[in-house]
Amino acid sequence: MTQEDVRVRSVYLFLASSRAVEECKDHLAATFPAQPLSARLQLDRAIRRELGMLFRYWITRQVWDLLEEHEEDAKALNVALLRLFTEGFRLPRDGSGLRYAELSTPAEEVQELMHRMTSALEMTHQPMLEALQEGILSWRDAVARHTNDALELPLEELTVKVKEWAEHMPNTRT
């Protein structure tokens, strides 16, 4: 994989994930009653960060699986993704996201995400946790599809999508 391949494929995955995170965030945030703007911004930021961390983990694992025979390509792509996700979603740099790598089933991932969301929000909100449980498998499937596309589609096709998405992407750094 050339540097250009890594750049376009990682940006494609980041933008596709950003779009998915925004949709999921809106779905989860809708389970809360109306809140003051500052509380809503804090809620959005916490949900975005936690989903960004989980989505990055799913992508990383799949990249390693799909590029198993091309270890240098997998490493280069994952390093680029780590940088984009850490900056774009303001992920912690303390290694706390590595907890997902210790889990072996989707059910454990859901439990970890629920625990992290509850901790980040400093409260348990049952409607949000139920929405999270109901949606997580479809979110995982969407991330898997985007990852497959990023690794399989021609660079030209990905470049067109990246440019289109970048022009219409809302600023996710709130």
N, C-alpha and C positions, 0 to 999 in steps of 0.2 A: 504494500500500500504506500503510495507516495504521500508527501506531506499535504498536498492538495486533497487527496482522498480522505485523509484523516480529518482535515479541517472541515470539509463539506459534510462528511458523514457524521461527525460529532455535532456540528451546528444543527444539522437536520434533526438529530435525536434530541438535542436540547430544546429546539423550538417545538417539535412535536410533543415532547413531554411538558413543556410550559403550557401549551394549549390544553393538554389533558389535565394538568394540575389545576388550571383555572376553572375548567368545567367541574371537576370534582370538588374544588374548594367552594364554588358557588352552591353546589348541591348540598354540601355539608353545612355551610354557613346559613343556608335557608332554614335549617332546623331550629335556629335560635330565634327568639323574639326580637323585635326591633330594638336596636341598641344605639347609644350615642356613637358618633363618628369615630371617636378615639378608641372605643371598645371594639368597634367593627374592624378597624384597621389592625388592631392587635390580634384579633381572632383570625383575620385573613392571613396575616404574616405567619402566625403559628401553624395554621393548617398548610399553607404553601410550603413552609420549611419542612414539615414532617413528611408531606407527600413527595416533595422533591427528593428527600433523602431515600425514601423507599423506592421510588421510581428509578433513581440512579442505581441503587443496589440491584434491582431486577435487570436493568440494562447491562450492568457490568457482568453479572453472572451469565447472562445469555451471550454476551460478546465472547467471554472466555469459552463457553460451550461451542459456539458456532465457528470460532477461529482457533480451535484447539490445535490444529496443525500449523498455524501461523502465529506463534506466540509473540513475536515482535510486533506484528500488526495489532493483535489484541491489546498488548501493553500500551502501544502508542495511542490507540483509540481510547482506551480507558483513562489514560493520563489526561488526554484532552477533555474527555467528559467530566472527569473529576474537577478540573479547573472551571469549566463552564458552569457546572451545577453548584459548586461551592460559591462562586461569585454571584451567579444569577439568582439562586435561592437563599443566599446568605447562610449556607450550611455551616454548622459548627466544625471547627478544625481540631476537635478534641478526640476524634476517633470513635465517638459514640455511635455513629452510623454503622460501625463494624459489628454491632450487636446482631444485625440482620443476617450476617454471614454465619452466625452460630446456630441459626434456626434451620429446621429441616422441612417444615411443612407450611403450606399457606395458612393453616389455622394458627400456627405459632406466630407467623408474620402479622396476622390480624390482631392477635392478642398484644403483641409488642407495639403495634401502631396505636391501638386503643390506649395502652398504658402511656405511651409517649404523648399522645394528644391530651389525655387527662392531666398529665403532669405539666405540659406546656400551657394549658388553659387554666391550671390550678383549680379544676372543678370537673365533676362528672356530669355530662349532659347526655342522658340516655337516648333521646331522639337522634343526636348526631352519631352516637356509637352504633345505633341500629342502622342508620343510613350507610355508615362506613362498612358494616358487615354485609349489607345487601349489595353494595357496589364494588367491593374490592376485587372480586374475580373478573368482572368485566373490565376494570381498570388494568388489571394485570394482563389480560388478553390484548388490550389496546397497546400497552407498552411493548408486548412481545411482537405484535404486528409491525409497529414502528421500527423496532430493532431489526426485524427481518428485512423490512424495506430498506433501511439504512445500509445494510450489508449486501443486499442483492440487487437493488435497482441501479441502473447506470448513473454515473456521476452527473451527467447532463440533466437527467430527470430530477435528481435530488437538488441540483443547483437552482432549477426553476422553482421548485417548491420552497426552498430556503428563501429566495428573493421575494416570493409572493408572501410568505408568512412574515418575514421580517418587516415588510411594508405595513402589515396590518396588525402587528403584535402590540398589545398594550404594554406599557412599562410595568414589569412585575416586581420592581424594586421599591416597594412601599414600606 
